Every structure is written in C-alpha cells, then in structure tokens.
C-alpha cells in the first residue's frame, strides 16, 4: 500500500516537474527503508530526469543496488533530453559489462536518439547492426528513430531505406525522411515525398522549411512559409517561426525580417525564449544592432544563447568593448558561457586588436569554465595574433595546437602575411600548403595573389593550373543593396544594368570629389600584370561601388544604405566608402564576408582594422 502511494506521488512529481518534491520524496524513501524498492527507484529516477535534476539522477543511478532495463532507459532518456547524447553513449557499455543486460527495443531507441543528437553516424550504424541481429528487429518505433538518425547525420538515402521497411508509417517517420532530404539540399526529393505524404500538418511543413533553411535554400523556405499562410494552417508551435526568422538572417533582408517579427508579435510568440533569441541574431545579421539590443533588453528570461547572440552581434559590428562588457555582466549574473560564447569573444578581440585580452580569455575558457578549446577557438586565436602582426606567435600556435590545421587556419595566417607585407613568410607558408588538398576557391586566389605580389609568375601559373585541374572556379564578386522591400544585385564589372548611365555619372562625380579631397586609388589588391590606369578602372567597377551608387540614386535622402557583399571588401573600396559617407552625409553599412562596417562621417566602425 505504501509503495503504491509513493509511486503515485512520484508520477505526479514527474508530470508537474516538482523539483523540491522529488528530493523530499527521495529523503522519505530513505528514512522509511524503501530505498531498495526497484519500482520506486525507477520512478524516482524518472522524476529526477523530468525535473532536469541531471546530477541527482546520475548519482541515484550509480548508487542503485540493482539496475534493470527500465533503469537504463530512464538514465539514457534523461541524458538525451538534457542534450548530453555523448554521455548517454559513454555509459551504455556499462549495461553490457556491469549489469549483464542486452538492449531491448526501448534501449535501442534511446541509443539511436543519442547517435542522432551527437551526429555519430559510425556508432549509429553499429547500433543499427546490433538491432538487426536482435529479436526486436521489426520494431517500428526503433525504425522511426533510425530514420531520424540517418536524416540528421546527412545520409537521407539510408533514412529512406529504413523508412521503406517500416510496416506502419506514422507522421513522425514521414517528417523525419522529408527533413533529411531537405536539410541535405535534395530539394526535389524532399518536395516529392512531401506531396505524397498522407498527412501534411504544421510539423511536416516545419520539417521541410527548417531543412531548406539549414541547407541554404532560404528562398524556397519562404515560398513554403507563404503556402502555410495561404492554407491558413494554425501555427500552434513557434518552431517554424524561428526557422523563417533564421532565413531572414541568412539573407540579410531587414525589411522582410521586420515583417516576420510583426507576425511573431501578432501570433503572441514574441515572449518565447528561442524566438527572441532568433530575432536577436536576425537583427544583428541584418545590420540593425540597435533593434537586437532592444529585444535583448526587453527579455524577462535570458539563457546562454540570448547572451551569446547579442555578444556575437556586437563583436561582428566592431563593438568589442560592449561585447566584453556584456560578457562580464553575463558571468556576474551566473550564466555559464559555452563554446560559442568564447568564439565570439576572441573574434571581438581579433577585430579590435586586443591581443592581451584575447590571450587571457583563451586561457580563462579552460581554467575558469573547463571548456576544452576546439579547432575553431585556435583559429580565432591565430586570427587575433595574425591581424595584430604577431605572425611568429601565430605560426607557433599552428605548429603546437592539438589539431591538424585545416584550410581556413592556413588561409587566416596567409592573409595576415599578405596584409602585413611579410612576403617571404607568406611564400614559405604558401609553398608548404601548395601540395595539400585545398577546396575553397578563395584559398587558391589567396595563394595566387601571394605569388603574384612576390613576382613569382611561374608559381601563379601552377596555382591556376591546379585550379583548372580541380575545376575550381573563383566566386564572382557581387553586392546586394536593399531599397525598402526591393533588393538589387550587382556583379563586379557589370555593364548591362538598365541604370548603368546614371550609376556611372554619379560614380564619376564622386570620384572627382574623392580626388579633390586627396584620394589616390590603392591598386595593391589588383594583382594582374597590367597598366596602372587599367588597374584603377577595375577598382571603379567593383560591385560595392555600383551598389552604393544605385542606393544613393534610389533611396530616400538621408536614409541608411545597407549593402551585403559576398567577399571581403578591398582596401581601396573601404577608403572610398569612408570618404563617400562624409561627402553624402549618409550612413553606409556593409556586411562583407568577415564582418560589418558602419561608415559614417568619414570613418568606419572597424577603425581600419579588418
């Protein structure tokens, strides 16, 4: 009778997530001598998990005198729900060795979910193999989990194969396989399955849209979202809104982002934590850091993602001191930073030349919070040293870090050598990586530019020959300027735009005023064997200048001009944009491949350090 009563209370505790009650009941069970009852301990373990008392749950699990399949399923579920899938996989061998238990269908489902959460395809395949050899090989719940796992690990064809073997396909398995194709960029296959799905509800729409956003098909995501609105599907879950806000951020479409924000408010989801976090990120990426800060300031509850989003936003906009001040405030409020937080902090130091602070943060990350530096952290530290001219220390970091340096790591050091005029060091490093397996076209261009700057035209020819052999093509430079709800894209050297004549006239007028103010074209980035006049002509036709002229002609006088560029803005265009901002008395915001530049009154927010 007493055991039944406590089982009832523990179930209520799990349902209502009563933290204090769970611990009180545990103490009572211990005092009453009921702490060895297997059903009670399993229920208590489940209650701790549902109440997010992870350490209490794991301590109880470790101290249990006997553990059965229910105990293991509860422990694994607790770790999965707490976003610790790797820990779930790490404790699983103990089930086989210490408790001599073989996994049942529930355990298999938990293990597959852990593989999906940690994107561990190799281990997932091993679990799949064990499942096929077990007596539970026809369990459709496990198969649905396998579909989700393969989809999240980027192998939708394997997900589809498992999906085909499910005898009774539910909406969850349909949604998982559709999401797998969408997030891997196989748009047509995702749409084909979506059209034949027996049920198309909000969750299947959300899977399709979020998959498109993750694979970079942001325009397609918007088209699907418009269809949701046309079909008047009730948005009872805000996850689809966070995906579409993310699409606005990826496209840097501020006006569209504001419209989506208005919809979020209209639907009553503006107080939702993860929606607010997405809006902070969106406004920051759309160059409206003021609105991002306002949303952050109005939040009643903030988690580590909230703090990290606004902190990274300030860092990208060149406001390093504000980012660092936010970090101090974050820590003082007891919010533990994560790996992304420190990437943003070191990035902020890198783009402001704060070498000592960056070094101390890198050390504090490990000593203060126990976060093991990843390759990305080392790359940010390397970038900090490189940008600040500490090239010897930067090279030492590459040689001593516990990771094999990847392509972006070498590219960061090479770019800094070029920027600081260290031609001999740049050539030595270029020679070192020339035989590596390079994939990014920008790295090949950087190598070519370094050899060209050193006058090593034979090496330039070798780089270009390798590019031809590997079918590597240089990304064409383009810039997009937003005028209200319209966006216009310009490519470098474009001469067939309908407003070409007006744009050229304005650029010529600006060029005359620039030269009157002492401007001299900086042709160092035009690394071709040609006359000075031809180099200057190439600079004149850079895409950001065409976008700027169009923006000045079409926008409301005095309004901010916002430009998105796919490549790093060159030194000459940076100078031009600074001076033009003073000539026309307008703020010009440029989001390039590395950061945001706010040009106003003849200066830039990056302080010429980018």
C-alpha positions in Angstrom: 0.0 0.0 0.0 2.8 2.4 1.0 4.8 1.6 -2.2 1.7 2.3 -4.3 1.1 5.6 -2.6 4.7 6.7 -3.3 4.6 5.5 -6.8 1.5 7.7 -7.3 3.3 10.8 -5.8 6.4 10.2 -7.9 4.3 10.0 -11.1 2.6 13.3 -10.1 6.0 14.8 -9.4 7.2 13.7 -12.9 4.1 15.1 -14.6 4.3 18.5 -12.9 8.1 18.7 -12.7 8.2 19.5 -8.9 12.0 19.7 -8.1 11.7 20.2 -4.4 9.0 17.4 -4.1 11.3 14.9 -5.9 14.1 15.4 -3.4 11.7 15.3 -0.4 10.2 12.1 -1.6 13.7 10.6 -2.0 14.6 11.5 1.6 11.3 10.0 2.8 12.0 6.7 0.9 15.4 6.6 2.5 14.0 7.1 6.1 11.3 4.6 5.6 13.7 1.9 4.4 12.1 1.8 0.9 15.3 2.9 -0.9 15.9 -0.6 -2.3 12.5 -1.0 -4.0 13.2 -1.3 -7.7 9.9 0.2 -8.9 10.2 3.2 -6.5 13.9 3.8 -7.5 13.0 3.6 -11.2 10.1 6.1 -10.7 12.4 8.4 -8.7 15.0 8.2 -11.4 12.3 9.2 -14.0 11.1 12.0 -11.8 14.7 13.4 -11.4 15.1 13.3 -15.2 11.7 15.0 -15.9 12.7 17.7 -13.3 16.0 18.4 -15.1 17.9 17.3 -12.0 20.6 15.6 -14.0 23.3 15.2 -11.4 20.7 13.8 -8.9 19.5 11.3 -11.5 23.0 10.1 -12.3 24.0 9.9 -8.7 20.9 7.8 -7.9 21.6 5.6 -11.0 25.2 5.0 -9.9 24.1 4.1 -6.3 21.2 1.7 -7.3 21.8 -1.8 -5.9 20.2 -3.3 -9.0 19.5 -1.8 -12.4 17.1 -3.2 -14.9 16.1 -2.2 -18.4 13.7 0.5 -17.1 16.6 2.0 -15.1 18.8 2.2 -18.1 16.1 3.5 -20.4 15.4 6.3 -17.8 19.1 7.2 -17.5 19.6 7.3 -21.2 16.4 9.3 -21.8 17.5 11.8 -19.1 20.8 12.4 -20.8 19.3 12.7 -24.2 16.7 15.2 -23.0 19.4 17.2 -21.2 21.3 17.4 -24.5 24.1 15.2 -23.3 23.9 12.5 -26.0 27.6 11.7 -25.9 27.4 10.9 -22.2 24.5 8.6 -22.9 26.6 6.7 -25.4 29.6 6.7 -23.0 27.6 5.0 -20.1 25.9 2.4 -22.4 28.8 -0.2 -22.3 28.3 -0.5 -18.5 24.9 -2.0 -19.2 26.6 -4.9 -21.0 29.6 -5.3 -18.7 28.4 -4.4 -15.2 24.7 -5.3 -15.3 24.9 -8.1 -18.0 21.9 -6.9 -19.8 21.2 -6.9 -23.5 19.4 -3.9 -25.0 15.6 -4.1 -25.6 13.6 -2.1 -28.0 13.4 0.9 -25.7 17.2 0.9 -25.1 17.8 0.7 -28.9 15.5 3.7 -29.4 17.4 5.7 -26.7 20.8 4.8 -28.2 19.7 5.7 -31.7 18.4 9.1 -30.5 21.8 9.7 -28.7 23.6 9.0 -32.0 21.2 11.4 -33.8 21.8 14.1 -31.1 25.6 13.7 -31.3 25.6 13.2 -35.1 27.6 10.0 -34.6 27.0 8.1 -37.8 29.6 5.4 -37.3 28.3 4.5 -33.8 24.7 4.8 -35.2 25.5 2.2 -37.8 26.9 -0.1 -35.2 23.7 0.2 -33.1 21.7 -0.4 -36.2 23.6 -3.6 -36.9 23.0 -4.8 -33.3 19.4 -4.0 -33.6 19.1 -6.1 -36.8 20.6 -9.1 -35.1 18.2 -8.7 -32.1 14.7 -10.1 -31.5 13.4 -6.5 -31.8 14.4 -6.0 -35.5 10.8 -5.4 -36.6 10.0 -2.7 -34.0 8.7 0.3 -35.9 9.5 2.8 -33.1 13.2 2.0 -33.3 13.0 2.2 -37.1 11.4 5.6 -36.9 14.3 6.7 -34.6 16.8 5.2 -37.2 15.2 7.3 -39.9 15.6 10.4 -37.8 19.2 9.5 -37.0 20.3 8.9 -40.6 18.5 12.1 -41.7 20.3 14.2 -39.0 23.6 12.5 -39.9 23.3 13.7 -43.5 22.5 10.4 -45.3 18.9 10.7 -46.4 19.2 7.7 -48.7 19.9 5.4 -45.7 17.0 7.1 -43.9 14.7 6.4 -46.9 15.8 2.7 -46.9 14.8 2.2 -43.3 11.7 4.2 -43.9 10.6 1.8 -46.7 11.0 -1.1 -44.2 8.5 0.4 -41.7 5.3 -1.6 -41.8 3.0 1.2 -40.4 4.5 4.6 -41.3 3.4 7.3 -38.9 3.7 11.1 -39.3 6.9 11.2 -37.3 8.8 8.9 -39.7 7.4 10.8 -42.8 8.5 14.1 -41.3 12.0 12.7 -40.5 12.7 11.4 -44.0 11.4 14.6 -45.6 13.6 16.7 -43.3 16.6 14.5 -44.1 16.3 15.3 -47.9 15.5 19.0 -47.2 18.5 19.6 -44.9 20.9 17.7 -47.3 19.9 20.1 -50.1 17.9 17.5 -52.1 15.0 19.9 -52.6 13.2 18.0 -55.3 13.2 14.7 -53.4 12.0 16.4 -50.2 9.1 18.1 -52.1 8.2 14.8 -53.9 7.9 13.0 -50.6 6.1 15.9 -49.0 3.5 15.9 -51.8 2.6 12.2 -51.3 2.7 12.2 -47.5 -0.7 11.0 -46.2 -0.8 13.8 -43.7 0.6 17.3 -44.1 0.4 19.1 -40.8 2.3 22.0 -39.3 5.1 19.7 -38.1 5.8 18.3 -41.6 5.7 21.8 -43.0 8.1 22.9 -40.3 10.5 20.0 -41.1 10.5 20.9 -44.8 11.1 24.7 -44.1 13.8 24.2 -41.4 15.5 21.7 -43.7 15.6 24.2 -46.5 17.0 26.9 -44.2 19.7 24.5 -42.9 20.8 23.6 -46.5 20.9 27.3 -47.6 17.7 27.2 -49.7 16.3 30.2 -47.9 14.1 31.5 -50.8 12.5 28.1 -51.1 11.8 28.1 -47.3 10.0 31.5 -47.7 7.9 30.1 -50.6 6.8 27.2 -48.4 6.1 29.5 -45.5 3.9 31.6 -47.7 2.0 28.4 -48.6 1.4 27.8 -44.9 -0.2 31.2 -44.6 -2.3 30.7 -47.8 -3.6 27.4 -46.5 -4.4 29.1 -43.1 -2.6 26.4 -41.1 -2.8 27.2 -37.5 0.7 27.9 -36.1 0.3 26.2 -32.8 4.0 25.6 -32.4 6.5 28.5 -32.9 9.4 26.4 -34.2 8.5 27.2 -37.9 8.7 30.9 -37.0 12.3 30.6 -35.6 13.3 28.8 -38.9 11.9 31.6 -41.0 13.5 34.3 -38.8 16.7 32.4 -39.4 16.1 32.6 -43.2 15.8 36.4 -42.9 19.1 36.4 -41.0 20.9 34.3 -43.7 19.6 36.5 -46.5 20.2 39.8 -44.5 16.8 41.0 -45.6 15.9 43.6 -42.8 12.5 44.7 -44.1 11.4 41.1 -44.5 12.7 40.3 -41.1 10.7 43.2 -39.6 7.5 41.8 -41.3 8.2 38.4 -39.8 8.8 40.0 -36.4 5.4 41.7 -36.7 3.8 38.3 -37.5 5.5 36.8 -34.4 4.0 39.6 -32.2 0.6 39.1 -33.9 0.6 35.4 -33.1 1.7 36.1 -29.5 5.1 34.3 -29.6 7.3 37.4 -29.0 7.9 36.3 -25.4 9.0 32.8 -26.5 12.7 32.4 -25.5 14.0 30.7 -28.6 12.1 33.1 -30.9 13.5 36.1 -29.1 17.0 34.6 -29.4 16.4 34.1 -33.2 15.2 37.7 -33.5 18.4 39.0 -31.8 20.5 37.0 -34.2 18.4 38.1 -37.2 18.6 41.9 -36.4 22.3 41.6 -35.8 22.9 39.9 -39.1 20.7 42.4 -40.9 22.9 45.2 -39.6 20.4 46.6 -37.1 22.3 46.0 -33.9 20.2 48.6 -32.1 17.0 46.6 -32.6 18.9 43.4 -31.5 19.9 45.2 -28.3 16.3 46.4 -27.7 14.9 42.8 -27.9 17.6 41.6 -25.6 16.8 44.4 -23.1 13.1 43.5 -23.0 13.6 39.8 -22.3 12.4 38.7 -18.9 14.4 35.5 -19.1 17.7 35.1 -20.8 19.7 31.9 -21.4 23.2 31.4 -22.6 22.0 31.6 -26.2 20.5 35.0 -25.6 23.7 36.4 -24.1 25.9 34.8 -26.8 23.7 36.0 -29.6 23.9 39.7 -28.6 27.5 39.4 -27.6 28.5 37.9 -31.0 26.3 40.6 -32.7 28.3 43.3 -31.0 31.6 41.6 -31.9 30.6 41.4 -35.6 29.7 45.0 -35.7 33.1 46.1 -34.3 31.9 47.0 -30.8 34.3 44.9 -29.0 34.3 46.8 -25.7 30.5 46.4 -25.4 30.8 42.7 -26.2 33.4 42.3 -23.4 31.2 44.3 -21.0 28.3 42.1 -21.8 30.4 39.0 -21.0 31.4 40.4 -17.6 27.7 41.1 -16.9 26.7 37.6 -18.1 29.2 35.9 -15.8 28.2 38.2 -12.8 24.6 37.0 -13.3 25.6 33.4 -13.0 25.2 32.4 -16.7 27.8 29.9 -17.7 29.3 30.7 -21.2 29.6 28.0 -23.8 32.0 27.3 -26.6 30.2 29.7 -29.0 30.4 32.5 -26.4 34.2 32.3 -26.4 34.4 32.1 -30.2 32.5 35.4 -30.3 34.7 37.0 -27.6 38.0 36.0 -29.2 36.6 37.2 -32.6 35.8 40.5 -31.0 39.3 40.9 -29.6 40.7 39.8 -33.1 38.8 42.6 -34.9 39.8 45.2 -32.3 43.5 44.2 -31.9 43.0 43.4 -28.2 45.8 40.8 -28.0 46.3 40.6 -24.3 42.6 40.3 -23.5 42.2 37.7 -26.2 45.0 35.6 -24.8 43.6 35.8 -21.2 40.1 34.8 -22.5 41.5 31.8 -24.3 43.2 30.7 -21.0 40.1 31.7 -18.9 37.9 29.5 -21.1 39.8 26.4 -19.8 40.8 27.4 -16.4 37.6 29.2 -15.4 34.9 27.1 -17.1 36.6 23.8 -18.1 35.9 24.3 -21.8 38.4 22.4 -24.0 39.4 24.7 -26.9 38.3 23.4 -30.3 39.9 24.0 -33.6 37.6 27.0 -34.1 38.9 28.6 -30.9 42.5 28.1 -32.0 41.7 29.5 -35.4 40.2 32.6 -33.7 43.3 33.0 -31.5 45.5 32.6 -34.5 43.5 35.2 -36.4 43.9 37.6 -33.4 47.7 37.2 -33.4 47.9 37.4 -37.2 45.8 40.5 -37.6 47.8 42.2 -34.8 51.1 41.4 -36.6 52.2 38.7 -34.1 52.9 36.4 -37.0 55.7 34.4 -35.4 53.4 33.6 -32.4 50.6 32.8 -34.8 52.7 30.2 -36.7 53.8 28.8 -33.3 50.1 28.3 -32.4 49.5 26.4 -35.6 52.5 24.1 -35.0 51.7 23.4 -31.4 47.9 23.2 -31.3 46.5 19.6 -30.7 44.6 19.6 -34.1 45.7 19.2 -37.7 45.4 22.7 -39.1 42.6 22.9 -41.7 42.3 25.1 -44.8 40.7 28.2 -43.0 43.5 28.1 -40.4 46.3 28.3 -43.0 44.3 30.9 -45.0 44.0 33.2 -41.9 47.8 33.2 -41.5 48.4 33.6 -45.2 46.0 36.5 -45.4 47.7 38.2 -42.5 51.2 37.8 -44.0 49.9 39.5 -47.2 48.2 42.3 -45.2 51.4 43.0 -43.2 53.7 42.8 -46.2 55.6 39.7 -44.9 56.1 38.4 -48.5 59.0 36.0 -47.6 57.0 34.3 -44.8 53.9 34.2 -47.0 55.7 32.5 -49.8 57.2 30.0 -47.4 53.8 29.1 -46.0 52.2 29.0 -49.4 54.9 26.6 -50.6 54.1 24.4 -47.5 50.4 24.1 -48.3 50.5 24.0 -52.1 50.5 20.2 -52.1 47.6 20.0 -49.6 44.1 19.1 -50.6 42.6 22.5 -51.0 38.9 23.0 -51.8 37.9 26.6 -51.1 38.4 28.8 -54.2 39.3 31.8 -52.0 42.4 29.9 -50.8 43.6 29.3 -54.3 43.0 33.0 -55.1 45.0 34.0 -52.0 47.9 31.7 -53.0 47.8 33.2 -56.5 47.8 36.7 -55.1 50.7 36.0 -52.7 52.8 34.6 -55.6 51.8 37.5 -57.8 52.8 40.0 -55.2 56.2 38.4 -54.9 56.5 38.4 -58.7 56.6 34.6 -58.8 54.6 34.2 -62.0 55.6 30.6 -62.6 54.1 29.7 -59.2 50.9 31.7 -60.2 50.6 29.6 -63.3 51.0 26.4 -61.2 48.2 27.5 -58.9 45.9 28.4 -61.8 46.7 25.1 -63.5 45.8 23.2 -60.3 42.5 25.2 -60.1 41.7 24.2 -63.7 42.6 20.5 -63.0 40.3 20.5 -59.9 37.7 22.5 -61.7 37.8 25.2 -59.0 36.2 28.5 -60.1 36.6 31.8 -58.5 33.4 33.1 -56.9 32.3 36.2 -58.8 32.2 39.2 -56.5 28.7 40.6 -56.0 26.9 43.1 -53.7 23.3 43.4 -52.9 21.7 46.7 -51.8 18.3 46.9 -50.2 15.9 49.7 -51.0 12.7 49.2 -49.0 11.2 45.8 -49.9 13.3 45.6 -53.1 16.8 44.3 -53.5 19.2 44.8 -56.4 22.3 42.7 -57.0 25.4 44.0 -58.8 28.4 41.9 -60.0 31.9 43.3 -60.3 32.4 44.8 -63.8 28.6 44.7 -64.6 27.9 46.9 -67.6 24.4 46.0 -68.7 22.3 47.3 -65.9 19.3 49.4 -67.0 20.5 52.3 -64.9 24.1 52.0 -66.0 24.4 55.5 -67.3 23.1 57.2 -64.2 25.3 55.0 -62.0 28.4 55.8 -64.0 27.7 59.6 -63.9 27.3 59.5 -60.1 30.4 57.4 -59.6 32.4 59.8 -61.8 31.1 62.8 -59.8 32.0 61.1 -56.6 35.5 60.1 -58.0 36.2 63.8 -58.8 35.3 64.9 -55.3 37.3 62.0 -53.8 40.4 63.1 -55.7 39.8 66.7 -54.7 40.0 65.5 -51.1 43.3 63.7 -51.7 42.1 60.2 -52.6 44.7 58.1 -54.5 43.5 54.7 -55.8 45.1 51.8 -53.9 45.8 49.2 -56.6 47.7 46.7 -54.4 44.7 44.3 -54.4 44.6 44.3 -58.3 47.2 41.6 -58.7 47.4 41.4 -62.5 50.2 42.3 -64.8 48.6 45.4 -66.4 48.9 49.2 -66.6 48.1 51.5 -63.6 45.2 53.1 -65.4 43.6 49.7 -66.2 44.0 48.7 -62.5 42.2 51.8 -61.5 39.4 51.1 -64.0 38.9 47.6 -62.4 38.6 49.2 -59.0 36.0 51.6 -60.4 33.7 48.7 -61.4 33.8 46.9 -58.0 30.4 45.6 -57.1 30.0 47.5 -53.8 30.6 50.9 -55.6 27.8 50.0 -58.2 25.5 49.0 -55.3 26.4 52.2 -53.4 25.6 54.4 -56.4 22.3 52.7 -57.1 21.4 53.0 -53.4 22.2 56.8 -53.4 20.0 57.3 -56.5 17.0 55.2 -55.4 16.8 55.6 -51.6 15.2 58.3 -49.6 17.7 61.1 -48.9 19.3 60.8 -45.5 18.3 57.1 -45.1 20.9 54.4 -44.2 22.2 52.4 -47.2 22.7 48.7 -46.4 24.9 46.6 -48.7 25.7 42.9 -48.4 28.9 41.7 -50.2 29.9 38.1 -50.6 33.6 38.7 -50.5 35.9 40.8 -48.2 35.8 44.5 -49.0 39.1 45.6 -50.6 41.3 48.3 -49.0 40.5 50.8 -51.8 36.8 50.4 -51.6 37.0 50.7 -47.9 38.7 54.1 -48.3 36.2 55.2 -50.9 33.2 54.2 -48.7 34.6 56.1 -45.8 35.0 59.3 -47.7 31.7 59.0 -49.6 29.9 58.6 -46.3 31.2 62.1 -45.4 30.5 63.6 -48.9 26.8 62.5 -49.0 26.3 62.8 -45.2 24.8 59.3 -45.1 25.5 56.2 -43.0 26.6 53.2 -45.2 26.5 49.8 -43.6 28.4 47.0 -45.4 28.2 43.3 -44.4 31.1 41.6 -46.1 32.5 38.0 -45.8 34.2 38.7 -42.4 32.3 41.4 -40.5 30.1 44.6 -40.6 31.4 48.0 -41.5 29.5 51.1 -40.4 30.7 54.0 -42.5 29.7 57.4 -41.1 31.2 60.9 -41.3 34.4 59.7 -43.0 35.2 56.9 -40.5 34.4 53.2 -40.2 33.4 51.2 -37.1 36.3 48.8 -37.7 38.9 51.6 -37.3 40.6 50.3 -40.4 41.3 47.0 -38.7 39.6 44.2 -40.5 
